[in-house]
Amino acid sequence: MGEVLTTMKIMPDSPDIDLEAIKSTIESSMPEGARIQEISEEPIAFGLVAVILQFITEDGEGGSEPVEEMVQGIDGVASIEITGVGRLM
């Protein structure tokens, strides 16, 4: 079985949310079988900044669902969007 790289855009509730706290929670709470490739920030508009999370999971059914559920449960996260999925060779 191969591995899959998933890119997720995480939108905070407001521009006042502490993005470092969100990133720290992600780093400490990644589900078993998932590992972080990169966490970055992307300015959106009017001071709002999204967190961009790239993570690797095994290629299988429901591969990114545990990560999606974990991120949606973080205080200050308004929404998430999967913006890319690709198989690693």
Gaussian input, Z-matrix of N, CA and C with variables (Angstrom, degrees):
# hf/3-21g

backbone

0 1
 N
 C     1     B1
 C     2     B2     1     A1
 N     3     B3     2     A2     1     D1
 C     4     B4     3     A3     2     D2
 C     5     B5     4     A4     3     D3
 N     6     B6     5     A5     4     D4
 C     7     B7     6     A6     5     D5
 C     8     B8     7     A7     6     D6
 N     9     B9     8     A8     7     D7
 C    10    B10     9     A9     8     D8
 C    11    B11    10    A10     9     D9
 N    12    B12    11    A11    10    D10
 C    13    B13    12    A12    11    D11
 C    14    B14    13    A13    12    D12
 N    15    B15    14    A14    13    D13
 C    16    B16    15    A15    14    D14
 C    17    B17    16    A16    15    D15
 N    18    B18    17    A17    16    D16
 C    19    B19    18    A18    17    D17
 C    20    B20    19    A19    18    D18
 N    21    B21    20    A20    19    D19
 C    22    B22    21    A21    20    D20
 C    23    B23    22    A22    21    D21
 N    24    B24    23    A23    22    D22
 C    25    B25    24    A24    23    D23
 C    26    B26    25    A25    24    D24
 N    27    B27    26    A26    25    D25
 C    28    B28    27    A27    26    D26
 C    29    B29    28    A28    27    D27
 N    30    B30    29    A29    28    D28
 C    31    B31    30    A30    29    D29
 C    32    B32    31    A31    30    D30
 N    33    B33    32    A32    31    D31
 C    34    B34    33    A33    32    D32
 C    35    B35    34    A34    33    D33
 N    36    B36    35    A35    34    D34
 C    37    B37    36    A36    35    D35
 C    38    B38    37    A37    36    D36
 N    39    B39    38    A38    37    D37
 C    40    B40    39    A39    38    D38
 C    41    B41    40    A40    39    D39
 N    42    B42    41    A41    40    D40
 C    43    B43    42    A42    41    D41
 C    44    B44    43    A43    42    D42
 N    45    B45    44    A44    43    D43
 C    46    B46    45    A45    44    D44
 C    47    B47    46    A46    45    D45
 N    48    B48    47    A47    46    D46
 C    49    B49    48    A48    47    D47
 C    50    B50    49    A49    48    D48
 N    51    B51    50    A50    49    D49
 C    52    B52    51    A51    50    D50
 C    53    B53    52    A52    51    D51
 N    54    B54    53    A53    52    D52
 C    55    B55    54    A54    53    D53
 C    56    B56    55    A55    54    D54
 N    57    B57    56    A56    55    D55
 C    58    B58    57    A57    56    D56
 C    59    B59    58    A58    57    D57
 N    60    B60    59    A59    58    D58
 C    61    B61    60    A60    59    D59
 C    62    B62    61    A61    60    D60
 N    63    B63    62    A62    61    D61
 C    64    B64    63    A63    62    D62
 C    65    B65    64    A64    63    D63
 N    66    B66    65    A65    64    D64
 C    67    B67    66    A66    65    D65
 C    68    B68    67    A67    66    D66
 N    69    B69    68    A68    67    D67
 C    70    B70    69    A69    68    D68
 C    71    B71    70    A70    69    D69
 N    72    B72    71    A71    70    D70
 C    73    B73    72    A72    71    D71
 C    74    B74    73    A73    72    D72
 N    75    B75    74    A74    73    D73
 C    76    B76    75    A75    74    D74
 C    77    B77    76    A76    75    D75
 N    78    B78    77    A77    76    D76
 C    79    B79    78    A78    77    D77
 C    80    B80    79    A79    78    D78
 N    81    B81    80    A80    79    D79
 C    82    B82    81    A81    80    D80
 C    83    B83    82    A82    81    D81
 N    84    B84    83    A83    82    D82
 C    85    B85    84    A84    83    D83
 C    86    B86    85    A85    84    D84
 N    87    B87    86    A86    85    D85
 C    88    B88    87    A87    86    D86
 C    89    B89    88    A88    87    D87
 N    90    B90    89    A89    88    D88
 C    91    B91    90    A90    89    D89
 C    92    B92    91    A91    90    D90
 N    93    B93    92    A92    91    D91
 C    94    B94    93    A93    92    D92
 C    95    B95    94    A94    93    D93
 N    96    B96    95    A95    94    D94
 C    97    B97    96    A96    95    D95
 C    98    B98    97    A97    96    D96
 N    99    B99    98    A98    97    D97
 C   100   B100    99    A99    98    D98
 C   101   B101   100   A100    99    D99
 N   102   B102   101   A101   100   D100
 C   103   B103   102   A102   101   D101
 C   104   B104   103   A103   102   D102
 N   105   B105   104   A104   103   D103
 C   106   B106   105   A105   104   D104
 C   107   B107   106   A106   105   D105
 N   108   B108   107   A107   106   D106
 C   109   B109   108   A108   107   D107
 C   110   B110   109   A109   108   D108
 N   111   B111   110   A110   109   D109
 C   112   B112   111   A111   110   D110
 C   113   B113   112   A112   111   D111
 N   114   B114   113   A113   112   D112
 C   115   B115   114   A114   113   D113
 C   116   B116   115   A115   114   D114
 N   117   B117   116   A116   115   D115
 C   118   B118   117   A117   116   D116
 C   119   B119   118   A118   117   D117
 N   120   B120   119   A119   118   D118
 C   121   B121   120   A120   119   D119
 C   122   B122   121   A121   120   D120
 N   123   B123   122   A122   121   D121
 C   124   B124   123   A123   122   D122
 C   125   B125   124   A124   123   D123
 N   126   B126   125   A125   124   D124
 C   127   B127   126   A126   125   D125
 C   128   B128   127   A127   126   D126
 N   129   B129   128   A128   127   D127
 C   130   B130   129   A129   128   D128
 C   131   B131   130   A130   129   D129
 N   132   B132   131   A131   130   D130
 C   133   B133   132   A132   131   D131
 C   134   B134   133   A133   132   D132
 N   135   B135   134   A134   133   D133
 C   136   B136   135   A135   134   D134
 C   137   B137   136   A136   135   D135
 N   138   B138   137   A137   136   D136
 C   139   B139   138   A138   137   D137
 C   140   B140   139   A139   138   D138
 N   141   B141   140   A140   139   D139
 C   142   B142   141   A141   140   D140
 C   143   B143   142   A142   141   D141
 N   144   B144   143   A143   142   D142
 C   145   B145   144   A144   143   D143
 C   146   B146   145   A145   144   D144
 N   147   B147   146   A146   145   D145
 C   148   B148   147   A147   146   D146
 C   149   B149   148   A148   147   D147
 N   150   B150   149   A149   148   D148
 C   151   B151   150   A150   149   D149
 C   152   B152   151   A151   150   D150
 N   153   B153   152   A152   151   D151
 C   154   B154   153   A153   152   D152
 C   155   B155   154   A154   153   D153
 N   156   B156   155   A155   154   D154
 C   157   B157   156   A156   155   D155
 C   158   B158   157   A157   156   D156
 N   159   B159   158   A158   157   D157
 C   160   B160   159   A159   158   D158
 C   161   B161   160   A160   159   D159
 N   162   B162   161   A161   160   D160
 C   163   B163   162   A162   161   D161
 C   164   B164   163   A163   162   D162
 N   165   B165   164   A164   163   D163
 C   166   B166   165   A165   164   D164
 C   167   B167   166   A166   165   D165
 N   168   B168   167   A167   166   D166
 C   169   B169   168   A168   167   D167
 C   170   B170   169   A169   168   D168
 N   171   B171   170   A170   169   D169
 C   172   B172   171   A171   170   D170
 C   173   B173   172   A172   171   D171
 N   174   B174   173   A173   172   D172
 C   175   B175   174   A174   173   D173
 C   176   B176   175   A175   174   D174
 N   177   B177   176   A176   175   D175
 C   178   B178   177   A177   176   D176
 C   179   B179   178   A178   177   D177
 N   180   B180   179   A179   178   D178
 C   181   B181   180   A180   179   D179
 C   182   B182   181   A181   180   D180
 N   183   B183   182   A182   181   D181
 C   184   B184   183   A183   182   D182
 C   185   B185   184   A184   183   D183
 N   186   B186   185   A185   184   D184
 C   187   B187   186   A186   185   D185
 C   188   B188   187   A187   186   D186
 N   189   B189   188   A188   187   D187
 C   190   B190   189   A189   188   D188
 C   191   B191   190   A190   189   D189
 N   192   B192   191   A191   190   D190
 C   193   B193   192   A192   191   D191
 C   194   B194   193   A193   192   D192
 N   195   B195   194   A194   193   D193
 C   196   B196   195   A195   194   D194
 C   197   B197   196   A196   195   D195
 N   198   B198   197   A197   196   D196
 C   199   B199   198   A198   197   D197
 C   200   B200   199   A199   198   D198
 N   201   B201   200   A200   199   D199
 C   202   B202   201   A201   200   D200
 C   203   B203   202   A202   201   D201
 N   204   B204   203   A203   202   D202
 C   205   B205   204   A204   203   D203
 C   206   B206   205   A205   204   D204
 N   207   B207   206   A206   205   D205
 C   208   B208   207   A207   206   D206
 C   209   B209   208   A208   207   D207
 N   210   B210   209   A209   208   D208
 C   211   B211   210   A210   209   D209
 C   212   B212   211   A211   210   D210
 N   213   B213   212   A212   211   D211
 C   214   B214   213   A213   212   D212
 C   215   B215   214   A214   213   D213
 N   216   B216   215   A215   214   D214
 C   217   B217   216   A216   215   D215
 C   218   B218   217   A217   216   D216
 N   219   B219   218   A218   217   D217
 C   220   B220   219   A219   218   D218
 C   221   B221   220   A220   219   D219
 N   222   B222   221   A221   220   D220
 C   223   B223   222   A222   221   D221
 C   224   B224   223   A223   222   D222
 N   225   B225   224   A224   223   D223
 C   226   B226   225   A225   224   D224
 C   227   B227   226   A226   225   D225
 N   228   B228   227   A227   226   D226
 C   229   B229   228   A228   227   D227
 C   230   B230   229   A229   228   D228
 N   231   B231   230   A230   229   D229
 C   232   B232   231   A231   230   D230
 C   233   B233   232   A232   231   D231
 N   234   B234   233   A233   232   D232
 C   235   B235   234   A234   233   D233
 C   236   B236   235   A235   234   D234
 N   237   B237   236   A236   235   D235
 C   238   B238   237   A237   236   D236
 C   239   B239   238   A238   237   D237
 N   240   B240   239   A239   238   D238
 C   241   B241   240   A240   239   D239
 C   242   B242   241   A241   240   D240
 N   243   B243   242   A242   241   D241
 C   244   B244   243   A243   242   D242
 C   245   B245   244   A244   243   D243
 N   246   B246   245   A245   244   D244
 C   247   B247   246   A246   245   D245
 C   248   B248   247   A247   246   D246
 N   249   B249   248   A248   247   D247
 C   250   B250   249   A249   248   D248
 C   251   B251   250   A250   249   D249
 N   252   B252   251   A251   250   D250
 C   253   B253   252   A252   251   D251
 C   254   B254   253   A253   252   D252
 N   255   B255   254   A254   253   D253
 C   256   B256   255   A255   254   D254
 C   257   B257   256   A256   255   D255
 N   258   B258   257   A257   256   D256
 C   259   B259   258   A258   257   D257
 C   260   B260   259   A259   258   D258
 N   261   B261   260   A260   259   D259
 C   262   B262   261   A261   260   D260
 C   263   B263   262   A262   261   D261
 N   264   B264   263   A263   262   D262
 C   265   B265   264   A264   263   D263
 C   266   B266   265   A265   264   D264

   B1=1.4466
   B2=1.5273
   B3=1.3221
   B4=1.4518
   B5=1.5137
   B6=1.3228
   B7=1.4567
   B8=1.5228
   B9=1.3268
   B10=1.4572
   B11=1.5214
   B12=1.3385
   B13=1.4631
   B14=1.5260
   B15=1.3245
   B16=1.4636
   B17=1.5191
   B18=1.3301
   B19=1.4569
   B20=1.5194
   B21=1.3293
   B22=1.4665
   B23=1.5274
   B24=1.3389
   B25=1.4656
   B26=1.5252
   B27=1.3226
   B28=1.4620
   B29=1.5227
   B30=1.3343
   B31=1.4600
   B32=1.5280
   B33=1.3381
   B34=1.4640
   B35=1.5334
   B36=1.3381
   B37=1.4701
   B38=1.5236
   B39=1.3354
   B40=1.4586
   B41=1.5286
   B42=1.3325
   B43=1.4698
   B44=1.5278
   B45=1.3342
   B46=1.4640
   B47=1.5234
   B48=1.3203
   B49=1.4671
   B50=1.5301
   B51=1.3247
   B52=1.4632
   B53=1.5308
   B54=1.3306
   B55=1.4626
   B56=1.5272
   B57=1.3300
   B58=1.4691
   B59=1.5308
   B60=1.3209
   B61=1.4630
   B62=1.5301
   B63=1.3235
   B64=1.4628
   B65=1.5210
   B66=1.3309
   B67=1.4746
   B68=1.5269
   B69=1.3187
   B70=1.4612
   B71=1.5327
   B72=1.3202
   B73=1.4580
   B74=1.5272
   B75=1.3129
   B76=1.4729
   B77=1.5254
   B78=1.3229
   B79=1.4705
   B80=1.5266
   B81=1.3156
   B82=1.4625
   B83=1.5237
   B84=1.3386
   B85=1.4709
   B86=1.5225
   B87=1.3316
   B88=1.4691
   B89=1.5283
   B90=1.3352
   B91=1.4555
   B92=1.5254
   B93=1.3162
   B94=1.4622
   B95=1.5258
   B96=1.3186
   B97=1.4580
   B98=1.5130
   B99=1.3369
   B100=1.4660
   B101=1.5216
   B102=1.3220
   B103=1.4642
   B104=1.5349
   B105=1.3092
   B106=1.4625
   B107=1.5261
   B108=1.3194
   B109=1.4663
   B110=1.5293
   B111=1.3550
   B112=1.4653
   B113=1.5259
   B114=1.3269
   B115=1.4646
   B116=1.5258
   B117=1.3353
   B118=1.4627
   B119=1.5278
   B120=1.3186
   B121=1.4602
   B122=1.5247
   B123=1.3385
   B124=1.4685
   B125=1.5254
   B126=1.3456
   B127=1.4707
   B128=1.5332
   B129=1.3339
   B130=1.4631
   B131=1.5304
   B132=1.3247
   B133=1.4658
   B134=1.5205
   B135=1.3370
   B136=1.4614
   B137=1.5269
   B138=1.3354
   B139=1.4511
   B140=1.5125
   B141=1.3219
   B142=1.4626
   B143=1.5231
   B144=1.3283
   B145=1.4627
   B146=1.5208
   B147=1.3375
   B148=1.4666
   B149=1.5236
   B150=1.3364
   B151=1.4595
   B152=1.5233
   B153=1.3256
   B154=1.4571
   B155=1.5269
   B156=1.3311
   B157=1.4616
   B158=1.5169
   B159=1.3232
   B160=1.4590
   B161=1.5171
   B162=1.3400
   B163=1.4504
   B164=1.5173
   B165=1.3318
   B166=1.4605
   B167=1.5193
   B168=1.3435
   B169=1.4617
   B170=1.5277
   B171=1.3194
   B172=1.4594
   B173=1.5234
   B174=1.3306
   B175=1.4533
   B176=1.5184
   B177=1.3078
   B178=1.4528
   B179=1.5083
   B180=1.2849
   B181=1.4536
   B182=1.5210
   B183=1.3302
   B184=1.4615
   B185=1.5182
   B186=1.3149
   B187=1.4591
   B188=1.5137
   B189=1.3354
   B190=1.4650
   B191=1.5264
   B192=1.3105
   B193=1.4674
   B194=1.5290
   B195=1.3395
   B196=1.4692
   B197=1.5314
   B198=1.3339
   B199=1.4700
   B200=1.5265
   B201=1.3292
   B202=1.4655
   B203=1.5281
   B204=1.3298
   B205=1.4626
   B206=1.5197
   B207=1.3321
   B208=1.4557
   B209=1.5258
   B210=1.3309
   B211=1.4671
   B212=1.5283
   B213=1.3300
   B214=1.4587
   B215=1.5322
   B216=1.3319
   B217=1.4557
   B218=1.5172
   B219=1.3261
   B220=1.4643
   B221=1.5286
   B222=1.3402
   B223=1.4642
   B224=1.5244
   B225=1.3268
   B226=1.4574
   B227=1.5120
   B228=1.3413
   B229=1.4604
   B230=1.5245
   B231=1.3391
   B232=1.4666
   B233=1.5250
   B234=1.3469
   B235=1.4583
   B236=1.5192
   B237=1.3435
   B238=1.4573
   B239=1.5217
   B240=1.3264
   B241=1.4576
   B242=1.5288
   B243=1.3154
   B244=1.4616
   B245=1.5185
   B246=1.3294
   B247=1.4624
   B248=1.5131
   B249=1.3211
   B250=1.4609
   B251=1.5166
   B252=1.3319
   B253=1.4506
   B254=1.5223
   B255=1.3235
   B256=1.4613
   B257=1.4994
   B258=1.3050
   B259=1.4633
   B260=1.5274
   B261=1.3304
   B262=1.4648
   B263=1.5256
   B264=1.2889
   B265=1.4703
   B266=1.5042
   A1=108.47
   A2=116.93
   A3=121.81
   A4=112.51
   A5=114.09
   A6=120.55
   A7=109.64
   A8=115.02
   A9=122.06
   A10=108.99
   A11=116.35
   A12=122.63
   A13=107.40
   A14=116.31
   A15=122.16
   A16=108.88
   A17=116.01
   A18=121.96
   A19=108.58
   A20=115.17
   A21=121.70
   A22=109.41
   A23=116.13
   A24=121.76
   A25=107.11
   A26=115.75
   A27=122.75
   A28=108.14
   A29=115.54
   A30=120.92
   A31=109.79
   A32=117.51
   A33=120.58
   A34=111.04
   A35=115.04
   A36=121.29
   A37=112.57
   A38=116.53
   A39=120.74
   A40=109.42
   A41=116.97
   A42=119.94
   A43=113.04
   A44=117.49
   A45=121.73
   A46=113.80
   A47=118.43
   A48=122.28
   A49=109.36
   A50=115.80
   A51=122.64
   A52=109.30
   A53=117.16
   A54=121.41
   A55=112.00
   A56=116.73
   A57=119.64
   A58=110.23
   A59=117.26
   A60=120.69
   A61=110.37
   A62=117.25
   A63=120.77
   A64=110.03
   A65=117.29
   A66=120.59
   A67=111.19
   A68=116.83
   A69=120.87
   A70=110.89
   A71=117.04
   A72=121.01
   A73=111.00
   A74=116.32
   A75=120.19
   A76=109.92
   A77=116.56
   A78=120.71
   A79=111.90
   A80=117.08
   A81=119.85
   A82=113.67
   A83=117.66
   A84=120.24
   A85=114.49
   A86=117.94
   A87=118.67
   A88=110.07
   A89=116.93
   A90=120.57
   A91=111.93
   A92=116.14
   A93=121.13
   A94=108.94
   A95=115.61
   A96=120.66
   A97=113.67
   A98=117.57
   A99=121.78
   A100=108.52
   A101=115.42
   A102=118.60
   A103=109.60
   A104=114.26
   A105=121.35
   A106=109.53
   A107=115.06
   A108=121.44
   A109=109.31
   A110=115.29
   A111=120.03
   A112=109.80
   A113=115.83
   A114=122.00
   A115=106.66
   A116=115.70
   A117=119.80
   A118=108.77
   A119=115.71
   A120=121.56
   A121=109.27
   A122=115.26
   A123=121.30
   A124=109.02
   A125=117.06
   A126=119.43
   A127=109.70
   A128=116.46
   A129=121.26
   A130=109.28
   A131=117.86
   A132=121.96
   A133=109.24
   A134=115.71
   A135=122.40
   A136=112.91
   A137=116.75
   A138=121.32
   A139=114.85
   A140=118.12
   A141=121.70
   A142=109.46
   A143=115.79
   A144=121.94
   A145=108.53
   A146=116.28
   A147=121.56
   A148=109.17
   A149=115.67
   A150=121.87
   A151=106.76
   A152=116.54
   A153=121.46
   A154=107.30
   A155=115.25
   A156=122.08
   A157=109.17
   A158=116.14
   A159=121.76
   A160=107.06
   A161=115.63
   A162=119.58
   A163=110.72
   A164=114.98
   A165=122.07
   A166=108.67
   A167=115.29
   A168=122.13
   A169=108.22
   A170=115.74
   A171=120.60
   A172=108.92
   A173=115.46
   A174=121.57
   A175=108.67
   A176=116.77
   A177=121.49
   A178=110.20
   A179=116.00
   A180=121.59
   A181=110.93
   A182=116.21
   A183=121.48
   A184=113.68
   A185=118.49
   A186=122.78
   A187=115.74
   A188=117.68
   A189=119.92
   A190=113.09
   A191=118.54
   A192=120.86
   A193=114.06
   A194=120.77
   A195=118.52
   A196=112.97
   A197=116.86
   A198=120.33
   A199=109.40
   A200=117.22
   A201=120.72
   A202=110.69
   A203=117.71
   A204=121.58
   A205=111.68
   A206=116.81
   A207=120.80
   A208=110.64
   A209=117.48
   A210=121.29
   A211=110.41
   A212=118.09
   A213=120.18
   A214=112.04
   A215=117.24
   A216=121.06
   A217=114.80
   A218=118.26
   A219=121.95
   A220=109.90
   A221=116.42
   A222=120.88
   A223=109.69
   A224=116.43
   A225=121.52
   A226=113.92
   A227=118.50
   A228=121.29
   A229=108.65
   A230=115.83
   A231=120.75
   A232=110.97
   A233=116.45
   A234=119.81
   A235=109.77
   A236=113.88
   A237=120.44
   A238=108.14
   A239=115.32
   A240=121.20
   A241=107.97
   A242=116.36
   A243=120.28
   A244=106.61
   A245=116.85
   A246=120.72
   A247=113.24
   A248=116.86
   A249=119.31
   A250=111.86
   A251=114.44
   A252=121.77
   A253=106.94
   A254=116.51
   A255=120.33
   A256=112.23
   A257=116.05
   A258=121.28
   A259=109.28
   A260=115.57
   A261=121.18
   A262=109.19
   A263=115.77
   A264=120.24
   A265=110.41
   D1=141.30
   D2=-178.23
   D3=-93.21
   D4=-171.22
   D5=179.22
   D6=-118.07
   D7=154.63
   D8=-178.14
   D9=-124.69
   D10=134.42
   D11=173.93
   D12=-99.46
   D13=122.40
   D14=-179.93
   D15=-115.57
   D16=137.32
   D17=175.75
   D18=-111.36
   D19=129.56
   D20=-176.65
   D21=-126.43
   D22=132.71
   D23=174.19
   D24=-99.11
   D25=124.22
   D26=-177.40
   D27=-111.48
   D28=117.70
   D29=-178.84
   D30=-99.36
   D31=126.37
   D32=177.36
   D33=-77.41
   D34=163.21
   D35=178.48
   D36=-61.06
   D37=-37.00
   D38=-177.02
   D39=-156.82
   D40=168.00
   D41=177.47
   D42=-64.45
   D43=-16.28
   D44=-176.82
   D45=-85.69
   D46=-5.56
   D47=-178.47
   D48=-68.84
   D49=139.66
   D50=178.31
   D51=-76.54
   D52=101.66
   D53=-178.12
   D54=-66.20
   D55=-30.21
   D56=178.68
   D57=-64.74
   D58=-35.68
   D59=177.73
   D60=-66.86
   D61=-40.89
   D62=177.24
   D63=-62.75
   D64=-46.63
   D65=-179.39
   D66=-63.84
   D67=-39.71
   D68=179.42
   D69=-64.71
   D70=-40.70
   D71=178.19
   D72=-64.63
   D73=-41.05
   D74=177.24
   D75=-60.91
   D76=-47.41
   D77=-177.73
   D78=-61.32
   D79=-36.20
   D80=-176.50
   D81=-89.44
   D82=-8.43
   D83=-173.19
   D84=-121.71
   D85=13.09
   D86=-178.89
   D87=-59.88
   D88=132.04
   D89=179.43
   D90=-64.18
   D91=157.48
   D92=177.04
   D93=-60.52
   D94=137.82
   D95=179.49
   D96=91.38
   D97=-2.81
   D98=177.69
   D99=-122.49
   D100=142.08
   D101=176.84
   D102=-138.39
   D103=147.83
   D104=-177.10
   D105=-77.89
   D106=132.64
   D107=172.03
   D108=-93.02
   D109=-46.63
   D110=-178.18
   D111=-162.27
   D112=145.18
   D113=170.68
   D114=-126.00
   D115=127.30
   D116=179.61
   D117=-139.50
   D118=179.82
   D119=179.41
   D120=-122.64
   D121=147.05
   D122=178.89
   D123=-133.18
   D124=114.78
   D125=177.06
   D126=-62.19
   D127=135.90
   D128=-179.56
   D129=-105.01
   D130=-71.34
   D131=178.90
   D132=-172.18
   D133=150.62
   D134=173.77
   D135=52.14
   D136=39.32
   D137=177.34
   D138=85.75
   D139=-5.79
   D140=178.38
   D141=-80.66
   D142=131.41
   D143=-178.25
   D144=-126.81
   D145=130.12
   D146=177.41
   D147=-92.48
   D148=151.05
   D149=171.90
   D150=-96.25
   D151=129.57
   D152=177.91
   D153=-106.64
   D154=118.98
   D155=-178.54
   D156=-112.35
   D157=124.69
   D158=171.23
   D159=-111.57
   D160=126.55
   D161=-178.49
   D162=-139.78
   D163=157.81
   D164=-176.32
   D165=-115.01
   D166=133.96
   D167=175.16
   D168=-134.55
   D169=167.69
   D170=174.26
   D171=-70.51
   D172=146.85
   D173=177.16
   D174=-75.59
   D175=104.87
   D176=-178.99
   D177=-170.66
   D178=173.16
   D179=-178.00
   D180=-61.87
   D181=131.62
   D182=177.57
   D183=70.09
   D184=24.61
   D185=-173.84
   D186=-54.80
   D187=-43.48
   D188=-176.46
   D189=-97.14
   D190=-7.57
   D191=-175.23
   D192=-58.86
   D193=-43.01
   D194=178.42
   D195=-61.18
   D196=-36.48
   D197=178.74
   D198=-69.55
   D199=-43.82
   D200=178.79
   D201=-58.22
   D202=-46.15
   D203=-179.75
   D204=-63.82
   D205=-40.24
   D206=179.40
   D207=-63.65
   D208=-46.18
   D209=-177.46
   D210=-66.53
   D211=-41.24
   D212=-179.55
   D213=-64.54
   D214=-22.78
   D215=179.26
   D216=-84.32
   D217=-2.72
   D218=-179.07
   D219=-78.58
   D220=132.61
   D221=176.66
   D222=-59.87
   D223=134.72
   D224=177.99
   D225=95.07
   D226=-6.48
   D227=178.51
   D228=-91.97
   D229=121.52
   D230=-179.81
   D231=-86.36
   D232=-43.83
   D233=-177.73
   D234=-159.43
   D235=162.75
   D236=173.76
   D237=-130.39
   D238=155.62
   D239=177.06
   D240=-144.13
   D241=128.01
   D242=173.77
   D243=-80.06
   D244=117.90
   D245=-175.78
   D246=-105.80
   D247=-7.89
   D248=178.46
   D249=-169.06
   D250=143.77
   D251=176.36
   D252=-141.71
   D253=130.65
   D254=179.26
   D255=-149.28
   D256=142.36
   D257=179.22
   D258=-79.62
   D259=135.37
   D260=177.57
   D261=-89.51
   D262=142.05
   D263=178.46
   D264=-102.13

